[in-house]
């Protein structure tokens, strides 16, 4: 696992206390996790990059793990999240860092590059391509039009409702259901089935996930609940309002993008054409490499840890 030698501390950034795991010396690589995850999702990459002469830094994002979770849902906008990372980069004593993001962490990393390209040497993003703002329709309206009201992101909107559903499922089981989800299709959650009935229970854990891994995630979410992570989704329309000024703007940092061919994100309508037929490159002009990994699901950095570490290293060593 390479967990030994990882140090932990809390840093005061952007008005919150942020828990950070770090290891190694050298240029900083900032790892940004997704939902429902923690710094721990990057455990393999932290060890690997530290061994190759980098300082690997992985925070628990606001609302997660041992970082503060402000109570108001409107405290989780993209501007807050990017503000946290900019303040973290400063707190680490850095002007510029390498950034690696996955899932929501990838979305935040795209916007870090959009708003503060001066802070990012290069970006490796996993799973979630840059999604341009549609000036004609709010984000949730678009999601409802494509997927319907039972789409999981729409179901997450009602404050307290998803939390109550999640509370009915044992936390270790819920984490297992999420981390082992491998259907290359959107998560649709009919009210009568709920999340428990929609997300399959794995018969056995895959080789890349141990009971110890699951219990680490579960121990943190049992303490914090899921509201912090759900609030990211509850800011989708607020983000749409706040980012109007960047409609049509490009991401102008060097980028490598990696996705699994079984990832639900890769099977959203239009996404494969967007990634492979020029739309993505138009908005991310310094996109240098797109890697589609065969037979790999959404939690790609945990499922294929050595490949992902190698991909990160091979890209960032050029800069």
C-alpha positions in Angstrom: 0.0 0.0 0.0 2.9 2.4 0.7 0.9 4.2 3.4 3.9 4.5 5.6 5.6 7.9 5.4 2.4 9.7 4.6 2.1 12.7 6.9 -1.1 14.5 7.9 -1.8 18.0 8.9 -4.5 20.6 8.9 -4.0 23.9 7.1 -6.2 27.0 7.4 -7.2 27.9 3.9 -10.0 30.2 2.6 -11.7 30.4 5.9 -11.8 26.6 6.6 -9.5 24.0 8.1 -8.4 21.6 5.4 -6.9 18.2 6.1 -4.0 17.3 3.9 -2.0 14.1 3.4 1.4 14.4 1.9 4.6 12.5 1.1 7.9 13.1 -0.7 10.1 16.0 -1.7 10.3 17.9 -4.9 7.8 19.6 -7.3 4.3 19.5 -5.8 1.6 17.3 -7.4 -1.8 18.2 -6.0 -4.4 15.4 -6.1 -8.1 16.3 -6.0 -10.6 13.6 -5.2 -14.3 13.1 -6.1 -17.5 11.7 -4.7 -17.9 9.8 -2.4 -14.2 9.8 -1.7 -11.3 11.2 0.3 -7.6 11.9 0.0 -7.3 8.1 0.5 -8.5 7.5 -3.1 -5.0 8.7 -4.1 -3.1 6.4 -1.7 -1.3 4.5 -4.5 -0.4 7.6 -6.5 0.9 9.4 -3.4 3.4 6.6 -2.8 4.3 6.2 -6.4 4.9 9.9 -7.2 6.8 10.5 -3.9 9.1 7.6 -4.8 9.8 9.3 -8.2 11.0 12.6 -6.7 7.7 14.6 -6.2 5.9 16.0 -3.3 2.5 14.4 -3.4 -0.3 16.4 -1.7 -3.9 15.1 -1.4 -6.5 17.1 0.6 -9.9 16.1 1.9 -12.0 18.7 0.0 -14.4 20.9 1.9 -17.2 18.9 3.3 -15.2 15.7 3.3 -13.3 13.6 5.9 -11.2 15.6 8.3 -11.7 18.9 6.6 -14.4 21.5 7.7 -17.9 21.2 6.3 -19.6 24.6 6.2 -23.4 24.1 6.9 -24.8 26.0 4.0 -25.2 24.3 0.7 -24.3 27.6 -1.1 -20.8 27.4 0.5 -19.9 24.7 -2.0 -19.8 26.6 -5.3 -17.0 26.2 -7.8 -15.7 29.6 -6.7 -15.4 28.3 -3.1 -13.7 25.1 -4.2 -11.2 26.8 -6.5 -10.6 29.3 -3.8 -9.7 26.5 -1.4 -7.2 25.1 -3.8 -5.6 28.4 -4.6 -5.2 29.1 -0.9 -3.8 25.6 -0.4 -1.2 26.1 -3.1 -0.2 29.3 -1.3 -0.2 27.6 2.1 2.2 24.9 0.7 4.6 27.8 -0.2 4.1 27.2 -4.0 3.6 29.5 -7.0 2.7 26.7 -9.4 1.9 23.0 -9.0 1.0 20.0 -11.1 -2.7 19.0 -10.6 -4.4 15.6 -10.9 -8.2 15.4 -10.6 -10.8 12.7 -10.7 -14.7 12.9 -10.8 -15.7 16.1 -8.9 -12.0 16.7 -8.3 -11.6 16.8 -12.1 -14.4 19.4 -12.5 -12.8 21.5 -9.8 -9.4 21.1 -11.4 -10.8 22.3 -14.8 -12.1 25.4 -13.1 -8.8 26.0 -11.3 -7.2 26.0 -14.7 -9.9 28.3 -16.1 -9.7 30.8 -13.3 -6.0 30.6 -12.3 -4.0 29.1 -15.1 -0.9 30.8 -13.6 -1.1 28.3 -10.7 -1.0 25.1 -12.8 2.1 23.8 -14.6 0.1 20.9 -16.2 -3.1 19.0 -15.5 -3.8 15.2 -15.6 -7.6 14.8 -15.4 -9.4 11.5 -15.0 -13.0 10.5 -15.9 -14.7 13.9 -16.3 -13.9 15.9 -19.4 -14.3 19.7 -19.4 -18.0 20.6 -19.7 -18.6 23.9 -21.4 -21.3 26.2 -20.0 -24.5 26.2 -22.0 -25.7 29.9 -22.0 -29.2 28.9 -23.0 -30.2 26.4 -20.4 -29.4 25.8 -16.7 -27.4 22.7 -15.8 -30.2 20.9 -14.0 -32.7 21.7 -16.7 -30.3 20.1 -19.2 -29.8 17.0 -17.0 -33.5 16.6 -16.5 -34.2 17.0 -20.3 -31.6 14.3 -21.1 -32.0 11.8 -18.2 -35.3 12.6 -16.5 -36.1 13.5 -12.9 -34.8 10.2 -11.5 -31.2 10.8 -12.6 -29.0 10.6 -9.5 -27.8 14.2 -9.7 -31.4 15.4 -9.8 -32.3 13.1 -7.0 -29.5 14.6 -4.9 -31.0 18.1 -5.0 -33.6 17.8 -2.2 -31.9 18.7 1.1 -32.1 15.9 3.5 -33.9 13.4 1.3 -30.8 11.6 0.0 -29.2 11.8 3.4 -32.2 10.0 4.9 -32.0 7.3 2.2 -28.3 6.8 2.7 -28.9 6.6 6.5 -31.0 3.5 5.9 -28.0 1.7 4.3 -25.0 0.5 6.3 -22.2 2.9 5.4 -19.7 0.2 4.5 -22.3 -1.4 2.2 -23.1 2.0 0.6 -19.4 2.7 -0.1 -19.0 -0.8 -1.6 -22.0 -0.1 -3.8 -20.6 3.1 -5.1 -17.0 2.1 -5.6 -17.8 -1.1 -7.4 -20.4 0.5 -9.8 -19.4 -0.6 -13.3 -22.4 -0.2 -15.5 -21.5 2.0 -18.5 -24.7 3.9 -18.2 -26.2 6.7 -16.2 -27.4 6.1 -12.6 -31.2 6.3 -12.7 -32.8 6.0 -9.3 -36.6 5.4 -9.4 -38.1 6.6 -6.1 -39.7 3.2 -5.5 -36.4 1.4 -5.8 -34.2 4.0 -4.1 -30.4 4.0 -4.0 -30.3 0.7 -2.1 -32.3 -1.1 -4.8 -30.6 0.7 -7.7 -26.9 0.2 -6.8 -26.0 -3.4 -6.8 -24.4 -5.1 -3.8 -21.1 -6.7 -4.9 -20.9 -10.4 -4.2 -17.2 -10.0 -3.5 -14.9 -7.0 -3.6 -12.7 -6.6 -6.7 -9.0 -7.4 -6.2 -8.2 -3.6 -6.2 -10.4 -2.9 -3.1 -9.8 -4.4 0.3 -12.1 -4.5 3.3 -9.5 -2.3 5.0 -10.0 0.3 2.2 -13.8 0.2 2.5 -13.6 0.6 6.3 -11.3 3.6 6.1 -13.8 5.4 3.8 -16.8 4.2 5.9 -15.2 5.4 9.2 -14.9 8.9 7.8 -18.4 9.1 6.2 -20.0 7.6 9.4 -18.5 10.6 11.2 -19.3 13.3 8.7 -22.3 12.0 6.8 -22.7 12.7 3.1 -24.1 16.2 3.1 -20.8 17.9 2.3 -20.3 15.9 -0.9 -24.0 16.2 -1.9 -23.8 20.0 -1.6 -21.5 20.0 -4.6 -24.4 18.7 -6.7 -26.8 21.2 -5.0 -24.6 24.1 -6.4 -24.9 23.0 -10.1 -27.4 25.8 -11.0 -25.7 28.3 -8.7 -22.4 27.5 -10.5 -24.2 28.1 -13.8 -25.2 31.6 -12.6 -21.8 32.5 -11.2 -19.8 31.4 -14.2 -21.7 33.3 -16.9 -18.6 35.5 -17.5 -16.6 32.5 -18.7 -19.0 31.2 -21.3 -17.0 30.0 -24.3 -13.6 30.5 -22.5 -10.8 28.0 -23.1 -8.7 26.0 -20.6 -5.2 27.1 -21.5 -2.8 24.7 -19.6 -1.2 21.5 -20.9 -3.6 18.6 -20.3 -3.6 14.8 -20.4 -7.1 13.2 -20.1 -7.7 9.6 -19.1 -11.0 7.7 -18.9 -12.1 4.0 -18.6 -14.3 2.6 -21.4 -16.7 1.3 -18.8 -17.0 4.7 -17.0 -20.5 6.0 -16.8 -19.2 9.4 -17.7 -17.8 8.1 -21.0 -21.3 6.9 -21.9 -23.2 10.1 -21.4 -25.0 11.2 -24.6 -22.5 12.9 -27.0 -19.5 12.6 -24.8 -17.5 10.3 -27.0 -18.0 12.4 -30.1 -17.1 15.5 -28.0 -13.9 13.9 -26.7 -12.7 12.3 -30.0 -14.1 14.6 -32.8 -12.6 18.0 -32.0 -15.0 19.6 -29.5 -12.9 18.9 -26.4 -9.7 20.0 -28.1 -11.3 23.2 -29.3 -12.1 24.2 -25.7 -8.8 22.7 -24.3 -6.3 23.7 -27.0 -3.3 22.4 -25.1 -4.9 18.9 -24.7 -1.9 16.7 -25.5 -3.1 13.2 -24.9 -6.4 11.3 -24.5 -6.1 7.8 -23.1 -9.1 5.4 -23.1 -8.3 2.4 -20.8 -10.1 -0.8 -21.8 -12.2 -2.7 -19.3 -11.9 0.0 -16.6 -14.7 1.6 -14.7 -15.2 5.0 -13.0 -12.8 4.7 -10.0 -9.9 4.4 -12.4 -7.1 5.6 -10.0 -7.9 2.9 -7.6 -8.8 0.2 -10.1 -5.6 0.6 -12.2 -3.2 2.4 -9.7 0.1 1.6 -11.3 -1.0 2.5 -14.9 -2.5 5.8 -13.6 0.7 6.6 -11.6 2.8 5.9 -14.7 0.6 8.0 -17.0 0.8 10.9 -14.5 4.6 10.6 -14.2 5.2 10.2 -18.0 3.2 13.5 -18.6 4.4 15.7 -15.8 8.1 14.8 -16.2 8.1 16.8 -19.5 7.6 20.1 -17.7 
